[in-house]
């Protein structure tokens, strides 16, 4: 690699300390450094593989391009699949982001509650904290019982309305299943 890499050192001059810049110059950007040697041999190997595979892959690639030109349906199908893949990846990224921040928020709330409990024990003492916790737990149980009673009464109202509606012919009764159509009285007109 004969590229002059002094511009990298100049760009990093105000950011990194002088010892780090000297280390980069001596061990990374130096022409005889291990990184330069490994990258040169890797690039040489890739070029050799490309030259070896070119006679094999060039006709195959030409045939594939001709087949795609003759049948654009495959191109459209490929584009639709690629678009579907990209959409799924974006949705998965959004899902991971939402779950990360949700987990972060719940952990923050947990540690906040632990900190508040420690502060309450510190300020009020263990006995008063336990008494406050028992009072709070009792109030929560009473509130839960009240919510349960409201839910059960609403469920019973809904159930009674459903049963009354079913008995009056809204559902389950009426002309359905009797073989009669709407407006048919069952009498013949005498004709």
N, CA and C atoms as a LAMMPS dump frame, in Angstrom:
ITEM: TIMESTEP
0
ITEM: NUMBER OF ATOMS
573
ITEM: BOX BOUNDS ff ff ff
-5.0000000000000000e+02 5.0000000000000000e+02
-5.0000000000000000e+02 5.0000000000000000e+02
-5.0000000000000000e+02 5.0000000000000000e+02
ITEM: ATOMS id mol type element x y z
1 1 1 N 0.85 -1.176 0
2 1 2 C 0 0 0
3 1 3 C 0.893 1.235 0
4 2 1 N 0.904 1.892 -1.103
5 2 2 C 1.771 3.059 -1.224
6 2 3 C 1.022 4.354 -0.936
7 3 1 N -0.135 4.275 -0.349
8 3 2 C -0.931 5.465 -0.09
9 3 3 C -0.316 6.207 1.092
10 4 1 N -0.205 7.5 0.95
11 4 2 C 0.334 8.319 2.023
12 4 3 C -0.744 8.518 3.08
13 5 1 N -0.518 7.984 4.28
14 5 2 C -1.521 8.029 5.337
15 5 3 C -1.223 9.083 6.39
16 6 1 N -0.485 10.091 6.047
17 6 2 C -0.172 11.155 6.998
18 6 3 C -1.437 11.963 7.308
19 7 1 N -2.362 12.032 6.371
20 7 2 C -3.595 12.79 6.596
21 7 3 C -4.41 12.22 7.75
22 8 1 N -4.318 10.905 8.001
23 8 2 C -5.034 10.307 9.131
24 8 3 C -4.466 10.843 10.44
25 9 1 N -3.147 10.889 10.525
26 9 2 C -2.491 11.413 11.731
27 9 3 C -2.862 12.886 11.909
28 10 1 N -2.872 13.646 10.825
29 10 2 C -3.216 15.067 10.918
30 10 3 C -4.674 15.251 11.354
31 11 1 N -5.569 14.401 10.877
32 11 2 C -6.985 14.521 11.245
33 11 3 C -7.215 14.172 12.711
34 12 1 N -6.426 13.234 13.236
35 12 2 C -6.602 12.802 14.618
36 12 3 C -5.754 13.596 15.612
37 13 1 N -5.025 14.579 15.145
38 13 2 C -4.069 15.284 15.982
39 13 3 C -4.727 16.011 17.153
40 14 1 N -5.838 16.635 16.97
41 14 2 C -6.481 17.344 18.063
42 14 3 C -7.337 16.445 18.936
43 15 1 N -7.58 15.212 18.503
44 15 2 C -8.495 14.318 19.221
45 15 3 C -7.738 13.377 20.151
46 16 1 N -6.686 12.745 19.63
47 16 2 C -5.946 11.749 20.399
48 16 3 C -4.689 12.366 21.012
49 17 1 N -4.223 11.794 22.128
50 17 2 C -2.966 12.279 22.71
51 17 3 C -1.77 11.97 21.798
52 18 1 N -0.684 12.663 22.048
53 18 2 C 0.503 12.54 21.195
54 18 3 C 1.101 11.129 21.243
55 19 1 N 1.05 10.466 22.417
56 19 2 C 1.597 9.104 22.526
57 19 3 C 0.789 8.134 21.665
58 20 1 N -0.522 8.3 21.639
59 20 2 C -1.37 7.42 20.831
60 20 3 C -1.124 7.646 19.35
61 21 1 N -0.944 8.902 18.966
62 21 2 C -0.648 9.191 17.557
63 21 3 C 0.688 8.582 17.15
64 22 1 N 1.684 8.656 18.027
65 22 2 C 2.992 8.06 17.72
66 22 3 C 2.872 6.54 17.624
67 23 1 N 2.057 5.939 18.508
68 23 2 C 1.829 4.489 18.467
69 23 3 C 1.161 4.089 17.156
70 24 1 N 0.148 4.861 16.729
71 24 2 C -0.511 4.591 15.452
72 24 3 C 0.468 4.698 14.287
73 25 1 N 1.299 5.721 14.316
74 25 2 C 2.261 5.924 13.23
75 25 3 C 3.28 4.794 13.177
76 26 1 N 3.769 4.357 14.331
77 26 2 C 4.821 3.339 14.366
78 26 3 C 4.308 1.925 14.108
79 27 1 N 3.108 1.6 14.626
80 27 2 C 2.674 0.197 14.596
81 27 3 C 1.493 -0.09 13.675
82 28 1 N 0.791 0.919 13.231
83 28 2 C -0.349 0.668 12.368
84 28 3 C -0.11 1.201 10.968
85 29 1 N 0.355 2.433 10.849
86 29 2 C 0.505 3.063 9.544
87 29 3 C 1.885 2.862 8.922
88 30 1 N 2.824 2.314 9.652
89 30 2 C 4.17 2.081 9.123
90 30 3 C 4.109 1.015 8.038
91 31 1 N 4.834 1.185 6.933
92 31 2 C 4.747 0.211 5.829
93 31 3 C 5.135 -1.215 6.214
94 32 1 N 5.959 -1.411 7.228
95 32 2 C 6.361 -2.774 7.614
96 32 3 C 5.582 -3.284 8.825
97 33 1 N 4.475 -2.63 9.175
98 33 2 C 3.704 -3.067 10.335
99 33 3 C 2.938 -4.356 10.013
100 34 1 N 2.567 -5.043 11.046
101 34 2 C 1.848 -6.31 10.896
102 34 3 C 0.501 -6.099 10.198
103 35 1 N -0.206 -5.049 10.553
104 35 2 C -1.493 -4.767 9.934
105 35 3 C -1.349 -4.546 8.431
106 36 1 N -0.351 -3.779 8.044
107 36 2 C -0.131 -3.528 6.61
108 36 3 C 0.241 -4.823 5.89
109 37 1 N 1.072 -5.642 6.512
110 37 2 C 1.503 -6.893 5.885
111 37 3 C 0.312 -7.847 5.716
112 38 1 N -0.482 -8.001 6.764
113 38 2 C -1.641 -8.903 6.702
114 38 3 C -2.647 -8.401 5.678
115 39 1 N -2.899 -7.097 5.66
116 39 2 C -3.866 -6.574 4.696
117 39 3 C -3.367 -6.705 3.263
118 40 1 N -2.057 -6.547 3.043
119 40 2 C -1.504 -6.695 1.692
120 40 3 C -1.63 -8.149 1.222
121 41 1 N -1.298 -9.102 2.099
122 41 2 C -1.413 -10.511 1.715
123 41 3 C -2.88 -10.916 1.525
124 42 1 N -3.781 -10.377 2.324
125 42 2 C -5.208 -10.672 2.159
126 42 3 C -5.71 -10.136 0.817
127 43 1 N -5.34 -8.908 0.488
128 43 2 C -5.743 -8.316 -0.782
129 43 3 C -5.169 -9.105 -1.956
130 44 1 N -3.933 -9.541 -1.841
131 44 2 C -3.302 -10.339 -2.892
132 44 3 C -4.037 -11.678 -3.065
133 45 1 N -4.417 -12.313 -1.954
134 45 2 C -5.156 -13.578 -2.029
135 45 3 C -6.519 -13.402 -2.665
136 46 1 N -7.202 -12.329 -2.329
137 46 2 C -8.515 -12.06 -2.92
138 46 3 C -8.392 -11.818 -4.42
139 47 1 N -7.343 -11.09 -4.824
140 47 2 C -7.13 -10.846 -6.256
141 47 3 C -6.84 -12.148 -7.001
142 48 1 N -6.05 -13.035 -6.396
143 48 2 C -5.753 -14.316 -7.037
144 48 3 C -7.011 -15.168 -7.189
145 49 1 N -7.839 -15.215 -6.145
146 49 2 C -9.081 -15.987 -6.213
147 49 3 C -10.002 -15.403 -7.283
148 50 1 N -10.082 -14.073 -7.359
149 50 2 C -10.933 -13.432 -8.364
150 50 3 C -10.439 -13.743 -9.774
151 51 1 N -9.124 -13.716 -9.989
152 51 2 C -8.59 -14.03 -11.314
153 51 3 C -8.819 -15.496 -11.673
154 52 1 N -8.737 -16.378 -10.69
155 52 2 C -8.954 -17.8 -10.941
156 52 3 C -10.428 -18.083 -11.242
157 53 1 N -11.334 -17.426 -10.532
158 53 2 C -12.764 -17.7 -10.674
159 53 3 C -13.406 -16.927 -11.831
160 54 1 N -12.733 -15.941 -12.384
161 54 2 C -13.327 -15.112 -13.44
162 54 3 C -13.732 -15.925 -14.669
163 55 1 N -12.912 -16.841 -15.185
164 55 2 C -13.351 -17.613 -16.359
165 55 3 C -14.559 -18.519 -16.068
166 56 1 N -14.737 -18.889 -14.823
167 56 2 C -15.857 -19.76 -14.473
168 56 3 C -17.119 -18.944 -14.231
169 57 1 N -16.972 -17.842 -13.535
170 57 2 C -18.144 -17.066 -13.132
171 57 3 C -18.643 -16.094 -14.203
172 58 1 N -17.78 -15.648 -15.112
173 58 2 C -18.206 -14.668 -16.126
174 58 3 C -19.299 -15.229 -17.043
175 59 1 N -19.15 -16.445 -17.624
176 59 2 C -20.25 -16.966 -18.454
177 59 3 C -21.527 -17.233 -17.648
178 60 1 N -21.361 -17.684 -16.425
179 60 2 C -22.523 -17.946 -15.577
180 60 3 C -23.27 -16.643 -15.271
181 61 1 N -22.531 -15.601 -14.945
182 61 2 C -23.164 -14.304 -14.672
183 61 3 C -23.839 -13.76 -15.931
184 62 1 N -23.211 -13.971 -17.1
185 62 2 C -23.812 -13.501 -18.356
186 62 3 C -25.124 -14.231 -18.628
187 63 1 N -25.155 -15.543 -18.393
188 63 2 C -26.39 -16.306 -18.593
189 63 3 C -27.489 -15.854 -17.639
190 64 1 N -27.115 -15.598 -16.388
191 64 2 C -28.106 -15.132 -15.407
192 64 3 C -28.673 -13.781 -15.823
193 65 1 N -27.815 -12.867 -16.283
194 65 2 C -28.29 -11.554 -16.721
195 65 3 C -29.202 -11.656 -17.941
196 66 1 N -28.872 -12.545 -18.875
197 66 2 C -29.73 -12.728 -20.053
198 66 3 C -31.078 -13.311 -19.633
199 67 1 N -31.064 -14.28 -18.718
200 67 2 C -32.32 -14.88 -18.243
201 67 3 C -33.171 -13.837 -17.514
202 68 1 N -32.533 -12.979 -16.737
203 68 2 C -33.289 -11.929 -16.045
204 68 3 C -33.843 -10.906 -17.017
205 69 1 N -33.104 -10.638 -18.091
206 69 2 C -33.584 -9.68 -19.085
207 69 3 C -34.759 -10.264 -19.867
208 70 1 N -34.716 -11.562 -20.133
209 70 2 C -35.802 -12.203 -20.872
210 70 3 C -37.067 -12.371 -20.028
211 71 1 N -36.903 -12.522 -18.722
212 71 2 C -38.065 -12.735 -17.844
213 71 3 C -38.021 -11.734 -16.694
214 72 1 N -38.675 -10.59 -16.848
215 72 2 C -38.635 -9.581 -15.793
216 72 3 C -39.446 -9.953 -14.547
217 73 1 N -40.248 -11.032 -14.644
218 73 2 C -41.012 -11.453 -13.475
219 73 3 C -40.087 -11.863 -12.329
220 74 1 N -38.96 -12.489 -12.664
221 74 2 C -38.014 -12.868 -11.622
222 74 3 C -37.418 -11.641 -10.955
223 75 1 N -37.174 -10.601 -11.725
224 75 2 C -36.637 -9.368 -11.166
225 75 3 C -37.655 -8.744 -10.22
226 76 1 N -38.916 -8.702 -10.65
227 76 2 C -39.961 -8.131 -9.8
228 76 3 C -40.116 -8.96 -8.533
229 77 1 N -40.114 -10.283 -8.678
230 77 2 C -40.212 -11.155 -7.512
231 77 3 C -39.032 -10.94 -6.573
232 78 1 N -37.839 -10.824 -7.132
233 78 2 C -36.659 -10.561 -6.306
234 78 3 C -36.749 -9.228 -5.584
235 79 1 N -37.243 -8.21 -6.283
236 79 2 C -37.391 -6.898 -5.642
237 79 3 C -38.438 -6.941 -4.537
238 80 1 N -39.543 -7.659 -4.776
239 80 2 C -40.577 -7.775 -3.743
240 80 3 C -40.031 -8.525 -2.532
241 81 1 N -39.289 -9.598 -2.773
242 81 2 C -38.697 -10.337 -1.657
243 81 3 C -37.668 -9.494 -0.909
244 82 1 N -36.866 -8.74 -1.645
245 82 2 C -35.887 -7.862 -1.006
246 82 3 C -36.581 -6.791 -0.178
247 83 1 N -37.656 -6.211 -0.72
248 83 2 C -38.412 -5.208 0.022
249 83 3 C -39.041 -5.82 1.271
250 84 1 N -39.594 -7.023 1.143
251 84 2 C -40.171 -7.718 2.295
252 84 3 C -39.108 -7.971 3.357
253 85 1 N -37.923 -8.412 2.933
254 85 2 C -36.832 -8.662 3.868
255 85 3 C -36.43 -7.382 4.586
256 86 1 N -36.339 -6.28 3.849
257 86 2 C -35.949 -5.006 4.459
258 86 3 C -37.01 -4.546 5.451
259 87 1 N -38.286 -4.684 5.094
260 87 2 C -39.368 -4.277 5.992
261 87 3 C -39.339 -5.112 7.264
262 88 1 N -39.14 -6.412 7.133
263 88 2 C -39.083 -7.281 8.313
264 88 3 C -37.9 -6.895 9.192
265 89 1 N -36.754 -6.616 8.588
266 89 2 C -35.593 -6.224 9.374
267 89 3 C -35.829 -4.901 10.1
268 90 1 N -36.463 -3.945 9.44
269 90 2 C -36.753 -2.66 10.088
270 90 3 C -37.734 -2.87 11.25
271 91 1 N -38.764 -3.688 11.027
272 91 2 C -39.72 -3.951 12.1
273 91 3 C -39.058 -4.666 13.275
274 92 1 N -38.168 -5.603 12.987
275 92 2 C -37.452 -6.273 14.07
276 92 3 C -36.552 -5.3 14.825
277 93 1 N -35.935 -4.37 14.102
278 93 2 C -35.093 -3.369 14.756
279 93 3 C -35.951 -2.465 15.648
280 94 1 N -37.126 -2.079 15.164
281 94 2 C -38.031 -1.257 15.976
282 94 3 C -38.473 -2.03 17.211
283 95 1 N -38.786 -3.308 17.026
284 95 2 C -39.213 -4.132 18.16
285 95 3 C -38.099 -4.259 19.193
286 96 1 N -36.866 -4.471 18.747
287 96 2 C -35.745 -4.561 19.683
288 96 3 C -35.528 -3.24 20.409
289 97 1 N -35.68 -2.135 19.689
290 97 2 C -35.504 -0.822 20.312
291 97 3 C -36.569 -0.579 21.366
292 98 1 N -37.822 -0.88 21.036
293 98 2 C -38.913 -0.683 21.994
294 98 3 C -38.718 -1.573 23.211
295 99 1 N -38.348 -2.83 23
296 99 2 C -38.16 -3.72 24.145
297 99 3 C -36.971 -3.273 24.993
298 100 1 N -35.912 -2.752 24.371
299 100 2 C -34.77 -2.263 25.137
300 100 3 C -35.177 -1.1 26.029
301 101 1 N -35.877 -0.119 25.457
302 101 2 C -36.249 1.048 26.254
303 101 3 C -37.315 0.704 27.289
304 102 1 N -38.197 -0.246 27
305 102 2 C -39.171 -0.689 27.999
306 102 3 C -38.464 -1.362 29.162
307 103 1 N -37.531 -2.25 28.839
308 103 2 C -36.758 -2.914 29.88
309 103 3 C -35.968 -1.894 30.701
310 104 1 N -35.394 -0.901 30.017
311 104 2 C -34.645 0.149 30.699
312 104 3 C -35.547 0.946 31.634
313 105 1 N -36.762 1.281 31.181
314 105 2 C -37.696 2.046 32.013
315 105 3 C -38.121 1.238 33.236
316 106 1 N -38.424 -0.046 33.048
317 106 2 C -38.828 -0.854 34.182
318 106 3 C -37.688 -1.041 35.173
319 107 1 N -36.479 -1.168 34.693
320 107 2 C -35.341 -1.261 35.608
321 107 3 C -35.153 0.047 36.368
322 108 1 N -35.342 1.171 35.68
323 108 2 C -35.22 2.462 36.357
324 108 3 C -36.283 2.605 37.436
325 109 1 N -37.521 2.18 37.137
326 109 2 C -38.59 2.246 38.142
327 109 3 C -38.271 1.32 39.307
328 110 1 N -37.772 0.118 39.028
329 110 2 C -37.417 -0.817 40.097
330 110 3 C -36.357 -0.216 41.01
331 111 1 N -35.291 0.316 40.433
332 111 2 C -34.227 0.877 41.256
333 111 3 C -34.686 2.135 41.984
334 112 1 N -35.608 2.891 41.387
335 112 2 C -36.165 4.053 42.065
336 112 3 C -36.969 3.609 43.284
337 113 1 N -37.781 2.551 43.137
338 113 2 C -38.562 2.054 44.258
339 113 3 C -37.661 1.494 45.361
340 114 1 N -36.601 0.811 44.959
341 114 2 C -35.655 0.301 45.953
342 114 3 C -34.992 1.473 46.678
343 115 1 N -34.602 2.495 45.929
344 115 2 C -34 3.681 46.557
345 115 3 C -34.976 4.383 47.487
346 116 1 N -36.25 4.501 47.068
347 116 2 C -37.25 5.12 47.945
348 116 3 C -37.463 4.306 49.215
349 117 1 N -37.463 2.982 49.083
350 117 2 C -37.621 2.129 50.266
351 117 3 C -36.437 2.311 51.214
352 118 1 N -35.232 2.372 50.671
353 118 2 C -34.045 2.576 51.513
354 118 3 C -34.098 3.947 52.183
355 119 1 N -34.525 4.97 51.448
356 119 2 C -34.64 6.311 52.038
357 119 3 C -35.708 6.331 53.122
358 120 1 N -36.82 5.628 52.908
359 120 2 C -37.874 5.591 53.915
360 120 3 C -37.396 4.877 55.17
361 121 1 N -36.679 3.789 55.013
362 121 2 C -36.131 3.08 56.173
363 121 3 C -35.132 3.972 56.89
364 122 1 N -34.328 4.683 56.155
365 122 2 C -33.305 5.558 56.747
366 122 3 C -33.952 6.712 57.521
367 123 1 N -34.987 7.324 56.92
368 123 2 C -35.606 8.489 57.549
369 123 3 C -36.561 8.118 58.684
370 124 1 N -37.387 7.081 58.511
371 124 2 C -38.437 6.781 59.484
372 124 3 C -38.075 5.644 60.432
373 125 1 N -37.066 4.885 60.089
374 125 2 C -36.711 3.752 60.926
375 125 3 C -37.405 2.498 60.435
376 126 1 N -36.846 1.335 60.781
377 126 2 C -37.417 0.083 60.272
378 126 3 C -38.845 -0.184 60.765
379 127 1 N -39.148 0.124 62.05
380 127 2 C -40.485 -0.166 62.584
381 127 3 C -41.545 0.681 61.89
382 128 1 N -41.297 1.976 61.756
383 128 2 C -42.273 2.859 61.111
384 128 3 C -42.426 2.497 59.637
385 129 1 N -41.322 2.106 58.983
386 129 2 C -41.398 1.702 57.575
387 129 3 C -42.269 0.463 57.413
388 130 1 N -42.101 -0.506 58.306
389 130 2 C -42.917 -1.725 58.24
390 130 3 C -44.389 -1.393 58.492
391 131 1 N -44.655 -0.512 59.459
392 131 2 C -46.042 -0.117 59.733
393 131 3 C -46.64 0.599 58.515
394 132 1 N -45.875 1.497 57.896
395 132 2 C -46.359 2.19 56.695
396 132 3 C -46.611 1.203 55.554
397 133 1 N -45.737 0.221 55.417
398 133 2 C -45.887 -0.78 54.359
399 133 3 C -47.141 -1.621 54.581
400 134 1 N -47.415 -1.967 55.848
401 134 2 C -48.619 -2.748 56.151
402 134 3 C -49.867 -1.928 55.853
403 135 1 N -49.864 -0.642 56.221
404 135 2 C -51.021 0.212 55.94
405 135 3 C -51.225 0.343 54.432
406 136 1 N -50.147 0.556 53.697
407 136 2 C -50.243 0.678 52.233
408 136 3 C -50.743 -0.621 51.607
409 137 1 N -50.244 -1.759 52.091
410 137 2 C -50.696 -3.05 51.555
411 137 3 C -52.176 -3.267 51.852
412 138 1 N -52.633 -2.872 53.055
413 138 2 C -54.036 -3.021 53.403
414 138 3 C -54.903 -2.165 52.483
415 139 1 N -54.476 -0.93 52.23
416 139 2 C -55.24 -0.057 51.32
417 139 3 C -55.277 -0.632 49.905
418 140 1 N -54.191 -1.219 49.455
419 140 2 C -54.162 -1.825 48.115
420 140 3 C -55.1 -3.028 48.037
421 141 1 N -55.168 -3.82 49.108
422 141 2 C -56.073 -4.972 49.121
423 141 3 C -57.517 -4.505 49.091
424 142 1 N -57.833 -3.449 49.857
425 142 2 C -59.198 -2.909 49.858
426 142 3 C -59.545 -2.369 48.474
427 143 1 N -58.61 -1.656 47.855
428 143 2 C -58.85 -1.122 46.515
429 143 3 C -59.045 -2.269 45.52
430 144 1 N -58.236 -3.319 45.604
431 144 2 C -58.382 -4.473 44.717
432 144 3 C -59.73 -5.153 44.899
433 145 1 N -60.185 -5.265 46.142
434 145 2 C -61.501 -5.879 46.394
435 145 3 C -62.612 -5.013 45.812
436 146 1 N -62.466 -3.684 45.906
437 146 2 C -63.468 -2.788 45.341
438 146 3 C -63.507 -2.914 43.815
439 147 1 N -62.347 -2.975 43.184
440 147 2 C -62.289 -3.14 41.726
441 147 3 C -62.899 -4.476 41.326
442 148 1 N -62.629 -5.518 42.11
443 148 2 C -63.21 -6.838 41.819
444 148 3 C -64.728 -6.8 41.92
445 149 1 N -65.266 -6.145 42.954
446 149 2 C -66.72 -6.049 43.109
447 149 3 C -67.351 -5.286 41.945
448 150 1 N -66.72 -4.194 41.523
449 150 2 C -67.239 -3.429 40.378
450 150 3 C -67.216 -4.29 39.122
451 151 1 N -66.132 -5.016 38.902
452 151 2 C -66.029 -5.857 37.715
453 151 3 C -67.094 -6.945 37.718
454 152 1 N -67.298 -7.585 38.88
455 152 2 C -68.303 -8.663 38.962
456 152 3 C -69.701 -8.105 38.729
457 153 1 N -70.014 -6.93 39.312
458 153 2 C -71.359 -6.367 39.109
459 153 3 C -71.571 -5.993 37.639
460 154 1 N -70.564 -5.434 36.985
461 154 2 C -70.688 -5.109 35.567
462 154 3 C -70.832 -6.378 34.721
463 155 1 N -70.096 -7.415 35.074
464 155 2 C -70.219 -8.681 34.349
465 155 3 C -71.614 -9.264 34.508
466 156 1 N -72.161 -9.207 35.725
467 156 2 C -73.503 -9.733 35.952
468 156 3 C -74.546 -8.929 35.185
469 157 1 N -74.39 -7.587 35.106
470 157 2 C -75.301 -6.768 34.305
471 157 3 C -75.241 -7.168 32.838
472 158 1 N -74.03 -7.32 32.336
473 158 2 C -73.859 -7.704 30.931
474 158 3 C -74.461 -9.077 30.674
475 159 1 N -74.239 -10.009 31.599
476 159 2 C -74.772 -11.364 31.439
477 159 3 C -76.294 -11.348 31.461
478 160 1 N -76.88 -10.538 32.36
479 160 2 C -78.349 -10.448 32.427
480 160 3 C -78.902 -9.834 31.144
481 161 1 N -78.249 -8.81 30.611
482 161 2 C -78.704 -8.208 29.362
483 161 3 C -78.622 -9.205 28.215
484 162 1 N -77.57 -9.987 28.173
485 162 2 C -77.405 -10.982 27.115
486 162 3 C -78.494 -12.043 27.205
487 163 1 N -78.79 -12.502 28.419
488 163 2 C -79.831 -13.519 28.587
489 163 3 C -81.207 -12.958 28.251
490 164 1 N -81.481 -11.718 28.647
491 164 2 C -82.773 -11.1 28.335
492 164 3 C -82.922 -10.896 26.833
493 165 1 N -81.874 -10.519 26.167
494 165 2 C -81.918 -10.337 24.717
495 165 3 C -82.112 -11.65 23.995
496 166 1 N -81.519 -12.722 24.482
497 166 2 C -81.655 -14.024 23.837
498 166 3 C -83.064 -14.576 24.02
499 167 1 N -83.69 -14.32 25.164
500 167 2 C -85.047 -14.809 25.412
501 167 3 C -86.084 -14.028 24.635
502 168 1 N -85.799 -12.785 24.289
503 168 2 C -86.763 -11.941 23.584
504 168 3 C -86.729 -12.159 22.087
505 169 1 N -85.828 -12.947 21.596
506 169 2 C -85.807 -13.248 20.175
507 169 3 C -84.709 -12.551 19.402
508 170 1 N -83.832 -11.869 20.085
509 170 2 C -82.751 -11.206 19.362
510 170 3 C -81.795 -12.235 18.772
511 171 1 N -81.397 -13.178 19.595
512 171 2 C -80.483 -14.218 19.124
513 171 3 C -81.066 -15.568 19.515
514 172 1 N -80.913 -16.543 18.679
515 172 2 C -81.262 -17.907 19.037
516 172 3 C -82.719 -18.276 18.82
517 173 1 N -83.582 -17.345 18.563
518 173 2 C -84.98 -17.69 18.306
519 173 3 C -85.487 -16.855 17.147
520 174 1 N -86.746 -16.997 16.815
521 174 2 C -87.301 -16.224 15.711
522 174 3 C -87.497 -17.111 14.511
523 175 1 N -87.423 -16.52 13.314
524 175 2 C -87.72 -17.264 12.103
525 175 3 C -86.544 -18.096 11.622
526 176 1 N -85.416 -18.007 12.303
527 176 2 C -84.233 -18.727 11.852
528 176 3 C -84.397 -20.218 12.14
529 177 1 N -84.259 -21.048 11.169
530 177 2 C -84.315 -22.485 11.359
531 177 3 C -85.726 -23.061 11.256
532 178 1 N -86.753 -22.243 11.057
533 178 2 C -88.12 -22.764 10.966
534 178 3 C -88.547 -22.985 9.544
535 179 1 N -87.775 -22.59 8.593
536 179 2 C -88.126 -22.778 7.204
537 179 3 C -88.981 -21.662 6.656
538 180 1 N -89.276 -20.67 7.414
539 180 2 C -90.1 -19.555 6.976
540 180 3 C -89.225 -18.362 6.667
541 181 1 N -89.631 -17.595 5.716
542 181 2 C -88.917 -16.369 5.413
543 181 3 C -89.603 -15.218 6.124
544 182 1 N -88.942 -14.096 6.179
545 182 2 C -89.496 -12.937 6.883
546 182 3 C -90.767 -12.49 6.191
547 183 1 N -91.809 -12.206 6.961
548 183 2 C -93.077 -11.746 6.412
549 183 3 C -94.018 -12.87 6.025
550 184 1 N -93.637 -14.106 6.184
551 184 2 C -94.489 -15.226 5.835
552 184 3 C -95.374 -15.542 7.027
553 185 1 N -96.675 -15.546 6.842
554 185 2 C -97.603 -15.766 7.955
555 185 3 C -98.012 -17.221 8.088
556 186 1 N -97.804 -18.003 7.077
557 186 2 C -98.177 -19.399 7.14
558 186 3 C -99.523 -19.69 6.519
559 187 1 N -100.323 -18.684 6.194
560 187 2 C -101.639 -18.891 5.561
561 187 3 C -101.483 -18.889 4.062
562 188 1 N -102.302 -19.661 3.416
563 188 2 C -102.282 -19.657 1.955
564 188 3 C -103.233 -18.596 1.445
565 189 1 N -102.982 -18.087 0.272
566 189 2 C -103.812 -17.015 -0.275
567 189 3 C -105.036 -17.571 -1
568 190 1 N -105.194 -18.854 -1.137
569 190 2 C -106.361 -19.463 -1.749
570 190 3 C -106.278 -19.548 -3.249
571 191 1 N -105.232 -19.354 -3.837
572 191 2 C -105.119 -19.424 -5.295
573 191 3 C -104.791 -20.79 -5.734
